[in-house]
Amino acid sequence: MPSNRLNQEIKAFVKANLSPDIPLNEIAFLDKLPKTSSGKLLRRILRVREMGLPGGNPFGMQE
């Protein structure tokens, strides 16, 4: 599990380099990203997880 220090460093980087207006309240660290068989990220699965909805394991997903 990433440390609290890493969490704070990422927030500081985003605020300093991207935009101070981006509301970055929470950072989620994942062991693996959901990908298709061709290696593309399944962004819809990440959105579903962020909303707290049951995502399941869609056909063709490689974790």
Residue pairs with C-beta under 8 A, 6 or more apart in sequence:
1 29
2 29
7 27
10 27
11 24
11 27
14 22
14 24
15 22
15 24
28 49
28 50
32 63
33 41
33 46
34 41
34 42
34 45
34 46
34 61
34 62
34 63
35 41
35 42
35 61
35 62
35 63
36 42
36 60
36 61
36 62
37 60
37 62
42 58
42 61
45 55
45 58
45 61
48 54
48 55
49 55
57 63
